[in-house]
Amino acid sequence: MAILGEVGVNGWTVADVARHHDVTRQHIYQWRGEMRRKGLWPPDDAALFLPVEMTAAPEVTAEPGGPSAEITVMLRNGRQLRCPGGIGDAALVRLVRLLETA
């Protein structure tokens, strides 16, 4: 599954992946066909790892009437979601799902 998943990543073709793993292109096509027949290909989109940039947290000072902390989430479709830092997890998940499917 890992080898099949490399096709298309960073522009890699079936030939590139086959060459990298020292197998033939036909092997990759055969494996992909077998996985499709078993219902395992394409893999479930529920689990997806995305790169995350970690930066130092800014100092937050509580000023009455001042701006509050804000969360910015970059979505797969290129949209950005900005919301107050105190938003609950469930509400944030609902918003992300809504915007990714819209």
Buried (B, 14 or more C-beta within 10 A) or exposed (E): EEBBEBBEEEEBEBEBBBEEEEBEBEEBEEBBEEBEEEEEBEEEEEEEEEEEEEEEEEEEEEEEEEEEEEEEEEBEEEEEBEBEEEEEEEEBEEBBEEBEEE
